[in-house]
């Protein structure tokens, strides 16, 4: 936390420094008159403003394209600092500060480029995994079909149509399994996935034969899905792998893709 020597406002982030003493300022407007006429002072102030904006932008990246665009901008400003401060940085006060800004941009570049190495920065969905074959292999096929019908009735009642992964149809006869999720789900107690999960569990508790070897969790269970930054489609998080070319974690289809 800093306090501006002119307006006394407290602020965070990179301050504007001063050549006469240890005072700092929150903006160019608060600089004393004549400061920007000092050698390299104008360029230094410009770099501080650019750095501040890059820090703000770095906190709101959602795509690989946004990361790459910002990384390119940061690299450009880093090179501009280098070109201004290539001579003895101690020759002028603000020239030395430009050399320091180069180091800050360099550190920020690493943070930006490695932004998506943190799994918390991905978009996740709660999915519902239904393994039809567990029922068809251990019970009559009609039990799987009845479960399908029950869940479709629930969807019709609430007027929702979930997204489907790994198969073309919500069809217990044609498919061996299915993953359902909704991009619009609120992930709360009334989420579509939770409603379907609870309905499926209740159905199986009432319909499975008492002597069945089937565990309900083997038929109907929650599954953590993650949206791939390369292709945009979600996949079970456990199937993701690291793509070195994109410097992100990617789905099993994209984790070996090489950027052109």
DOKOL-669606 format. One record per atom (N, C-alpha, C, O): residue in three letters; x, y, z. Coordinates in steps of 0.05 Angstrom, whole numbers, plus 5000, padded with zeros to 4 digits. Atoms other than C-alpha are relative to their C-alpha. Layout:
ALAXYZ ...
REM end
This chain:
UNK501749765000 UNK500050005000 UNK501850255000 UNK503750275015 UNK498549755002 UNK502550694981 UNK498250245006 UNK495850215005 UNK501549754997 UNK500451404996 UNK501150214981 UNK503550274982 UNK499249805020 UNK500651924941 UNK500950265015 UNK499550365032 UNK499049764987 UNK504952524961 UNK498450264993 UNK498650465007 UNK501549775009 UNK500353004924 UNK497150005011 UNK496350195024 UNK502850004992 UNK493152784937 UNK499549845026 UNK497249835035 UNK500250154975 UNK494552344999 UNK498249754997 UNK497449635017 UNK501650245004 UNK490351784968 UNK501849755003 UNK504049754994 UNK498550254998 UNK492551084987 UNK499349834976 UNK497149834966 UNK500450165024 UNK493450604929 UNK501949765000 UNK503849765015 UNK498350235003 UNK496349934910 UNK501150004972 UNK500450164955 UNK498950015027 UNK500349734850 UNK502650164998 UNK503650275017 UNK497449865005 UNK506550034818 UNK499750305002 UNK498050414989 UNK500249714997 UNK507650754840 UNK501750154980 UNK503550034968 UNK498349835016 UNK510551334801 UNK502150125020 UNK501450255039 UNK497949914982 UNK517251494833 UNK501150274992 UNK500550384971 UNK499149725002 UNK520752164842 UNK503050025002 UNK504249885018 UNK497149995000 UNK527852384829 UNK501250175023 UNK503750155027 UNK498849824980 UNK528652884886 UNK499949875028 UNK501649945045 UNK500150134973 UNK526452454946 UNK498549744997 UNK498249634975 UNK501350265000 UNK522751814965 UNK497050014996 UNK495749815000 UNK502949975004 UNK515852084949 UNK499149834977 UNK500649784958 UNK501250155022 UNK511251664906 UNK497350134994 UNK496150275010 UNK502449875009 UNK505151874866 UNK498249794987 UNK499149594975 UNK502050205010 UNK498751514845 UNK499550034970 UNK498549844958 UNK500549965028 UNK498451804775 UNK501950214988 UNK503250365003 UNK498449795013 UNK502052244724 UNK498950275008 UNK500550465011 UNK501349744993 UNK497052804741 UNK501050115027 UNK500950355031 UNK499149914973 UNK499752814812 UNK503050075001 UNK504050165022 UNK497249935000 UNK506952904791 UNK500450305003 UNK498850454992 UNK499449714999 UNK509953584810 UNK500650114972 UNK501549974954 UNK499649875026 UNK510454074753 UNK503049984992 UNK504850035008 UNK497350015011 UNK516553974709 UNK501449735002 UNK503549694990 UNK498850264997 UNK517953254728 UNK500349864973 UNK502449744967 UNK499950145025 UNK516252994659 UNK502050124980 UNK502550014959 UNK497949885017 UNK521453464629 UNK502749895006 UNK504649944992 UNK497550134993 UNK526953074664 UNK500749794979 UNK498949674968 UNK499250205020 UNK531052614618 UNK498749725007 UNK498949625029 UNK501250265000 UNK527251964606 UNK497549985018 UNK496349775021 UNK502250014981 UNK521752154656 UNK497349944985 UNK495749784995 UNK502550055015 UNK516152164603 UNK499849714992 UNK497749584995 UNK500050285008 UNK518151474577 UNK499549825024 UNK498049625023 UNK500450164975 UNK518551204648 UNK497150005008 UNK495949795014 UNK502849984992 UNK511651464665 UNK498149844981 UNK496349714990 UNK501550155019 UNK508851164601 UNK500249705006 UNK498249555004 UNK499650284995 UNK511850484619 UNK498549915026 UNK497549695028 UNK501550074976 UNK508750504689 UNK497149974994 UNK495849795004 UNK502950025008 UNK501850634659 UNK499549754985 UNK497549614989 UNK500350245016 UNK502750074609 UNK500249755018 UNK498749565015 UNK499750224982 UNK505149604664 UNK497549965017 UNK496649745021 UNK502550024983 UNK499149764708 UNK497749884984 UNK496349714995 UNK502250115016 UNK494349614651 UNK500449714995 UNK498549554995 UNK499450285005 UNK497748964636 UNK499449835024 UNK498449605022 UNK500650154975 UNK497148744709 UNK497049975002 UNK496149755010 UNK503050024999 UNK489648894706 UNK499149794980 UNK497449624986 UNK500950185021 UNK488848514640 UNK500849715007 UNK499449525000 UNK499050274993 UNK492847914668 UNK498249865020 UNK498349625022 UNK501850134980 UNK487547804721 UNK497449914988 UNK495849785002 UNK502650065013 UNK481847704671 UNK500449844974 UNK498849884955 UNK499650165024 UNK484547214619 UNK498349755001 UNK498249615022 UNK501750245001 UNK479746664597 UNK500749824977 UNK499849594977 UNK499450165023 UNK482646414532 UNK503050004994 UNK504550185003 UNK497250015008 UNK489346214502 UNK500650244983 UNK502850354984 UNK499549775018 UNK488546774451 UNK500450255017 UNK502250415011 UNK499749774982 UNK487747294507 UNK502849995013 UNK504250195015 UNK497350034987 UNK493947014542 UNK502250074980 UNK504150214987 UNK497949965019 UNK498047024478 UNK500250304992 UNK502450404989 UNK500049725007 UNK495947734459 UNK501350175022 UNK502950355017 UNK498849854978 UNK497747994528 UNK502949945003 UNK504550125008 UNK497150074999 UNK504347614529 UNK501650144979 UNK503850234984 UNK498649865022 UNK506147924462 UNK500250305007 UNK502350425002 UNK499849724992 UNK504448624489 UNK502150045021 UNK503750225019 UNK498149984978 UNK508548514552 UNK502949974989 UNK504750124997 UNK497350045012 UNK514448264510 UNK500850254985 UNK503150334986 UNK499449755015 UNK513948884466 UNK500950225019 UNK502950365013 UNK499249794981 UNK514149354526 UNK502749945013 UNK504250125019 UNK497450084989 UNK519948954555 UNK502250084981 UNK504350184990 UNK497949935019 UNK523849064491 UNK500350304998 UNK502550404993 UNK499849715000 UNK522149804491 UNK501650105023 UNK503250295021 UNK498449934977 UNK524849864561 UNK502949954996 UNK504750115003 UNK497350085005 UNK531049504540 UNK501450194981 UNK503750274985 UNK498849825019 UNK532149964481 UNK500550285012 UNK502450425003 UNK499749744987 UNK531350584525 UNK502250005021 UNK503650205025 UNK498250014977 UNK535750334582 UNK502549844993 UNK503949755011 UNK497750165007 UNK541249994542 UNK502650135009 UNK504649985015 UNK497649864990 UNK546350524563 UNK500149975031 UNK498449845043 UNK499650014971 UNK548750614635 UNK497550095014 UNK496850325012 UNK502549924987 UNK542250604676 UNK500450205022 UNK498550325032 UNK499549814979 UNK545751034728 UNK500550284989 UNK500950475004 UNK499449745012 UNK546851604679 UNK497850205006 UNK498450435011 UNK502249834993 UNK539951884692 UNK498149855019 UNK497849605016 UNK501750144980 UNK535051734749 UNK497849844986 UNK497449614993 UNK502350145012 UNK529051564705 UNK500849794980 UNK499349614974 UNK499050225017 UNK533351164657 UNK500449755017 UNK499949535007 UNK499750234982 UNK535050714716 UNK497349885007 UNK497149645010 UNK502750114994 UNK527550654732 UNK498949854976 UNK497449664979 UNK500950155024 UNK526250444660 UNK501349725000 UNK500049524992 UNK498750264998 UNK531349884670 UNK498649835020 UNK498349595016 UNK501550154980 UNK527449684732 UNK497349914988 UNK496449694994 UNK502550085012 UNK520949684692 UNK500449764981 UNK498649604978 UNK499450235017 UNK524249204643 UNK499949745017 UNK498849545008 UNK500050244983 UNK525248714701 UNK497149935009 UNK496449705010 UNK502850054992 UNK517948804723 UNK498549884977 UNK496949694981 UNK501450115023 UNK515448674653 UNK500949714995 UNK499349544987 UNK499050275004 UNK519948054648 UNK498749815019 UNK497949595011 UNK501350174980 UNK517047774712 UNK497049964993 UNK495949744996 UNK502950025007 UNK509947934689 UNK499749824975 UNK497749684974 UNK500250175024 UNK511247584622 UNK499949715009 UNK498349554999 UNK500150284991 UNK512746934659 UNK497449945013 UNK496349725009 UNK502650044987 UNK506447014701 UNK497849964979 UNK496049794982 UNK502050015020 UNK502247134639 UNK500249744984 UNK498249604980 UNK499750245017 UNK505146574597 UNK499349745014 UNK498449555002 UNK500550244983 UNK504446074654 UNK497350015014 UNK496849865033 UNK502549954985 UNK497546324675 UNK498349755002 UNK497149695023 UNK501850235000 UNK493845684655 UNK501349755010 UNK500349535006 UNK498850234987 UNK498645224692 UNK498649955027 UNK499049755040 UNK501650024975 UNK494045344752 UNK497349884993 UNK495750014980 UNK502550135007 UNK488244854748 UNK497550155009 UNK495350114998 UNK502349844991 UNK483745344786 UNK499150204980 UNK497050324983 UNK500749805020 UNK483645794725 UNK498549894976 UNK498350024955 UNK501550135021 UNK479645314683 UNK497050015007 UNK496350055030 UNK502950014996 UNK472045264674 UNK499249715004 UNK499949544989 UNK500850274993 UNK469044664707 UNK496949975000 UNK495550165004 UNK502850074999 UNK462244324702 UNK499749745016 UNK501549575017 UNK500750254987 UNK458943794744 UNK498549834980 UNK496449924970 UNK501450185019 UNK457043214699 UNK498749765014 UNK499449705036 UNK501250244990 UNK452742604708 UNK500749774981 UNK500149784957 UNK499250245015 UNK455641944685 UNK498049785005 UNK497449705027 UNK501950234998 UNK450641384669 UNK501249784983 UNK501749814959 UNK498850235013 UNK453440704652 UNK497849794994 UNK497249625010 UNK502250185008 UNK447840344614 UNK500849715001 UNK499349545010 UNK499150285002 UNK451939714604 UNK500249865027 UNK499949615028 UNK499950134973 UNK452539594679 UNK497249875006 UNK497149665018 UNK502750114996 UNK445039494679 UNK499449784979 UNK498449574986 UNK500650205021 UNK444639124612 UNK501649745004 UNK500649534996 UNK498450244996 UNK450238644631 UNK499149835024 UNK499649595025 UNK500750134976 UNK447438474699 UNK497049975005 UNK496249825023 UNK502950024998 UNK439938564691 UNK498949994972 UNK500349974952 UNK501349995027 UNK434938584634 UNK500450284988 UNK500650475003 UNK499649755013 UNK435939124582 UNK497850205006 UNK498250445006 UNK502349824996 UNK429039394598 UNK500350185024 UNK499150395026 UNK499649834977 UNK431439654665 UNK501650254992 UNK501050475002 UNK498549775010 UNK436440104630 UNK498250194984 UNK498450434986 UNK501849845016 UNK431040334582 UNK498050155018 UNK497350385012 UNK501849874982 UNK426340484640 UNK501350235015 UNK500150435020 UNK498549784988 UNK431740894674 UNK500250234981 UNK499850474988 UNK499949785021 UNK432641284609 UNK497350144999 UNK497350394999 UNK502649875002 UNK425141404605 UNK499450175024 UNK498250395022 UNK500549844976 UNK424741634677 UNK501550265000 UNK500350475007 UNK498449755001 UNK430242144668 UNK499050194978 UNK499050434982 UNK501149835021 UNK427242394603 UNK497450135009 UNK496850365001 UNK502449884989 UNK420642504639 UNK500650245017 UNK499350445016 UNK499249784983 UNK424142934690 UNK500950244983 UNK500250464989 UNK499149785017 UNK427443334635 UNK497650144987 UNK497650394984 UNK502449895013 UNK420743434601 UNK498450185020 UNK497450395012 UNK501549854980 UNK417543674666 UNK501350275006 UNK499950475009 UNK498749754993 UNK422844204680 UNK500850164975 UNK501950384977 UNK499549865025 UNK423644384606 UNK502950064994 UNK503650274984 UNK497149965005 UNK431144284601 UNK501049784981 UNK500049564979 UNK498750185018 UNK435543954549 UNK503050005006 UNK504350204998 UNK497149994993 UNK442543764575 UNK501849954976 UNK501049854955 UNK497950065019 UNK448943734535 UNK500849715004 UNK500749615026 UNK499250284999 UNK451443034518 UNK502849974991 UNK503750094972 UNK497250065007 UNK458542774516 UNK500349714993 UNK498949535005 UNK499150275007 UNK461542154484 UNK498049824986 UNK498549594982 UNK501950165016 UNK455341924447 UNK498250204986 UNK498150444992 UNK501749825017 UNK450342194397 UNK497250035011 UNK495950245007 UNK502849994991 UNK443742024432 UNK499849925029 UNK501449785040 UNK500750084973 UNK440641964500 UNK498349754996 UNK495849754997 UNK501350255008 UNK439041234484 UNK501449775013 UNK503649705006 UNK498850224985 UNK440240654531 UNK500449754982 UNK502149584988 UNK499850235017 UNK439240144475 UNK502550024982 UNK503949824978 UNK497949965019 UNK444440434427 UNK502850055012 UNK504849995000 UNK497549914988 UNK449740694475 UNK500749825024 UNK499049705037 UNK499250154976 UNK453840364529 UNK500250185025 UNK500050085047 UNK499949814977 UNK454440994572 UNK499450284989 UNK499250324964 UNK500549725008 UNK453041744571 UNK500950185022 UNK500950115046 UNK499449794981 UNK455442374605 UNK498250244994 UNK498250344971 UNK501849785003 UNK450342924615 UNK501050245017 UNK502150205039 UNK499349764985 UNK451843644636 UNK498550234988 UNK497350214967 UNK501349765011 UNK449244344626 UNK501950245004 UNK502850295027 UNK498349774998 UNK453344964611 UNK498650225016 UNK499950415026 UNK501649804986 UNK447745374643 UNK499549935029 UNK498250085043 UNK500650094973 UNK447644984708 UNK501250195021 UNK503450305017 UNK499149834978 UNK448245384772 UNK501749865021 UNK502849995039 UNK498450164981 UNK451944824808 UNK499050025028 UNK500750015047 UNK501149994973 UNK447244884868 UNK498249775005 UNK498249574990 UNK501750224992 UNK442144454903 UNK497849954979 UNK496749724978 UNK502150035020 UNK437244564845 UNK501149964972 UNK499750004952 UNK498850035027 UNK442144424789 UNK498849774985 UNK497849574997 UNK501150215017 UNK439943994731 UNK501349745005 UNK500049535007 UNK498650254996 UNK445343484743 UNK499349885027 UNK499049635028 UNK500850124974 UNK443543404817 UNK497249894999 UNK496749685010 UNK502850115002 UNK436143324800 UNK500049734986 UNK498749554995 UNK499950255015 UNK437742784749 UNK501449785017 UNK500649555017 UNK498550204983 UNK442742444796 UNK498149895022 UNK497949655025 UNK501850094978 UNK437742424854 UNK497749834990 UNK496949635002 UNK502250155012 UNK432242174808 UNK501049724992 UNK499649524997 UNK498950265008 UNK436741624780 UNK500549825024 UNK500049585023 UNK499450164976 UNK438941394849 UNK497549905012 UNK497349665020 UNK502550094988 UNK431841374875 UNK498749784983 UNK497649594994 UNK501250205018 UNK429540984814 UNK501449735004 UNK500149525007 UNK498550254997 UNK435140464822 UNK499549875027 UNK499449635029 UNK500550124974 UNK433940384896 UNK497449855001 UNK497149655015 UNK502650135001 UNK426740204881 UNK499849774980 UNK498049604983 UNK500450195022 UNK427839774819 UNK502149784998 UNK501649574987 UNK498050215002 UNK434339394827 UNK499249755016 UNK498349785039 UNK500550244985 UNK433438664847 UNK501749995026 UNK503950095026 UNK498650014975 UNK435438524919 UNK502649854999 UNK504549915013 UNK497650175001 UNK440638004899 UNK501950104978 UNK503849954971 UNK498349905022 UNK443838444845 UNK502950065010 UNK503250165033 UNK497249934993 UNK451538524846 UNK500650304993 UNK502850394999 UNK499549735009 UNK450639234819 UNK500050205023 UNK498450195041 UNK499949774982 UNK452839834860 UNK498850244985 UNK499550304962 UNK501349775013 UNK448540444846 UNK502050204989 UNK501650314968 UNK498049815009 UNK454740884841 UNK501449924975 UNK502750084961 UNK498850105025 UNK457240444784 UNK498250064976 UNK499050044953 UNK501949945022 UNK451040634744 UNK499650304997 UNK499650404975 UNK500549715000 UNK449641354763 UNK501950145020 UNK501950075043 UNK498049864983 UNK455141814790 UNK500750274989 UNK500450324965 UNK499149745008 UNK457642514789 UNK502849984987 UNK504349794993 UNK497450005013 UNK463642674744 UNK500950294996 UNK499350464985 UNK499049735003 UNK467943304745 UNK501050034971 UNK502749894961 UNK499349945028 UNK468543594675 UNK501550274999 UNK501050455015 UNK498449765004 UNK473444124651 UNK499950084971 UNK500149924953 UNK500249905028 UNK472844564590 UNK502950044989 UNK504650175001 UNK497349995013 UNK478844484543 UNK500450284988 UNK498750384974 UNK499449735010 UNK482245144526 UNK500849994970 UNK500950204957 UNK499150025028 UNK484444874458 UNK497549974981 UNK497350124962 UNK502350055017 UNK477944604429 UNK497350125011 UNK495450154995 UNK502349884988 UNK472844904477 UNK497949805010 UNK495949885021 UNK501950204990 UNK469344244494 UNK500949895027 UNK503349875032 UNK499350124974 UNK468943944564 UNK500649714997 UNK499749574979 UNK499350284998 UNK471843274582 UNK500549945029 UNK501150125045 UNK499350074973 UNK472742894647 UNK502850105007 UNK504750064993 UNK497549874992 UNK478243264685 UNK502349805002 UNK504649864996 UNK497950214996 UNK481942614699 UNK501349924974 UNK503449794974 UNK498950085026 UNK483042514624 UNK501850224988 UNK503050184967 UNK498449785011 UNK486643184614 UNK503049945003 UNK503949805021 UNK497150035000 UNK494043204598 UNK501350274993 UNK499950454984 UNK498649745005 UNK499343754591 UNK500850024971 UNK502149834960 UNK499249955027 UNK500244044522 UNK502250215000 UNK501750455006 UNK497749824998 UNK507244354519 UNK499950214979 UNK500850444984 UNK500149815022 UNK505944694452 UNK498250245007 UNK498950475001 UNK501949794992 UNK500045094480 UNK500550105028 UNK499550315036 UNK499449944972 UNK502745104551 UNK497450015017 UNK497050205033 UNK502550034985 UNK495944894579 UNK499549705005 UNK500749534992 UNK501150274997 UNK492544274605 UNK497749974980 UNK496050154978 UNK501950035022 UNK488244004548 UNK498749725001 UNK499749545014 UNK501450265001 UNK483243444535 UNK501649794985 UNK503649854973 UNK498550225012 UNK485342764510 UNK500250024969 UNK502049904957 UNK499849955029 UNK483942984438 UNK502150204993 UNK503450184972 UNK498349785006 UNK488143604442 UNK502750005014 UNK504450175008 UNK497549984984 UNK493743444491 UNK502649954984 UNK504750014994 UNK497650045016 UNK498443244435 UNK500150184975 UNK501950154958 UNK500049825024 UNK496643784384 UNK502450195001 UNK503250275023 UNK497749815002 UNK502344224360 UNK499050254986 UNK497750244966 UNK500849755012 UNK501144954346 UNK501450064974 UNK503850004971 UNK498849945026 UNK502245184275 UNK501350285001 UNK502450374981 
REM end
